[in-house]
Amino acid sequence: EFIANSGSANLLNSAKYAALSTETELMNSILNNISELNNFLNNIILIENLFNSQFTKQQQKKQHDARHKYASRVVLYETKPKPISDVNSFVELLAALSVYMSNFESFLETLCKKCKQNGIKLVSNSGAMRKKIERAFYKSFYVYGAKFGDKGHTQMTDVLRCTLVFDDFADLYKCFTVIEELANADKSIGGVLRVKDRFNAPTVPFGYRDMMVNIYCPGSKVVCEIQLHHVLFYRLKHISHRMYKKARLFEDNRENLAYKYAQEHVRKNIGDKLYEMTQKDTVDDDYKHDDDDAENSSVFEKHDLDLKLKEAFEKYKGGLVKFVDKFHADGYGEADEAIGDFLQDLPLYDVIEEFEPGNKESCKDERGDLDGWGMKTGHLKKYKKMLTELKAKKAEWIKIKKKRSMSRAKIQQKQEEQKQKDEEEFHAKLAEKIAMEADEEFDSAFKSVHSSDGNTPKATATTGEPEPGSTNDEAKKPANDDDKKLEYATYRIYTAGHAAGKQPRGWGLSAWHAHGA
């Protein structure tokens, strides 16, 4: 009924469908598989035990001392009532996220600079993040809606958030002091609204400890959340996320029914056993993709909601008039990129590429005139620039891929050519080496056989018999160049290692050569 009367029925129905699809799938994975249900309940206790084991007495003392020394004023905010966002509807809340996101980002930039100046070490900083629209819808209408009706959206304190991680409790509590100073100094914020210091609590459901600081997003009445984490717990957070995203389905007012059941019926069987890490736990892709944060994303998310750009602008024109001036002045901020994703898949993409402000006839296609979508000249300029950049990036990427592909082919071809060249050079050098060694051995053997003291008769080019009348004196005659040039014929080979007539038959030239021929 609320959706039908909201004036944004299509937008909210899309959000509802996405929210219920995700949560229903999770619920069915538990209830339709008794083994999965058993693992789920066991993991609630095992993971809680794992977190509790990290918070040793030594770490507890460090936390207690740091809080007392650097952030004694925290206690003033722990008893504050839950803050609520002052927005009229869920749709208005979504619009406010886009409008004021940049304000929150500026506040965080100032916070980080101040921390650096004060020597406060930050291990990591997520930057400004917003809750995904389907998760925000689910919490607004299904978690808080039962009690607060169509005002459930006012109860969400983390639609805008950031995560700051520290490895020292002293730095963590010093950072809170900086947050307090900045919040008090900005009149549009008006100070810290509330603090949840779960590091200081005796026990914490599910075992995960952190510190939540709520303030108004600068310039608005939208409650945002600054989360302060310690690596002691944060390094294991992705392990608990797969369990917790199912456990949060059982939230009921101020308690979690799944956690309550596990404590009453499962803990006695588990005892003090700890969750054991598996191969899957070393990869946190599941945590990154399934978390309900939508960092640098838009309220009109392409992959989460089946929205048409035209419908989005119609809702903008009809229901969000109060933000018109700021939209026209600043554009849609982070929404630009997501809407740009839409435009790349529409014929409109190429139309805007050629668009020139003032010539609205050039913007017409089967979808109609862009002027009817509520887009002003300033926005069209911004989209044209944005889409030109996107198209250039895409063209550059295609160029790079093509170049890489060609480079790989050329490299492979050069490798094959070099391999063949190397082989040819190797065999050529080997043949040259063998020939040189053979020539050297032949020259050495020849000189030995025909030395001045030699007693070897000359070979004849006849039947292989010694030439009649030959003498040792003739063998002593120096050989000239003509003597070396023998005609094709049959020769008897004389060696230095065998007596005349005693050479074995059947030897090849290499065998004779080896025996001093």
Secondary structure, DSSP 8 states (H G I E B T S, - for coil): -TTTTSS-HHHHHHHHHHHHHHHHHHHHHHHT-HHHHHHHHHHHHHHHHHHHHHS-HHHHHHHHHHHHHH-GGGHHHHTS-------SSHHHHHHHHHHHHHHHHHHHHHHHHHHHHTT---SEE---EEB-HHHHHHIIIIISHHHHGGGGGGG-S-SEEEEEEES-HHHHHHHHHHHHHHHHH-TTT-S--EEEETTSSS--TTS---EEEEEE-TTSS-EEEEEEEEHHHHTTHHHHHHHHHHHGGGEETTEEHHHHHHHHHTHHHHTT------GGGG--HHHHHHSSB-TT--SS-TTT----HHHHHHHHHHH-GGGHHHHHHHTTTTHHHHHHHHHHTSTHHHHHHT--TT-GGGG-BTTB-GGGGT--HHHHHHHHHHHHHHHHHHHHHHHHHHHHHHHHHHHHHHHHHHHHHHHHHHHHHHHHHHHHHHHHHHHHHHHHHTSTT-------SSSSS--TT--HHHHHS---HHHH---SS------SSS-TT---SS--HHHHHHTT-
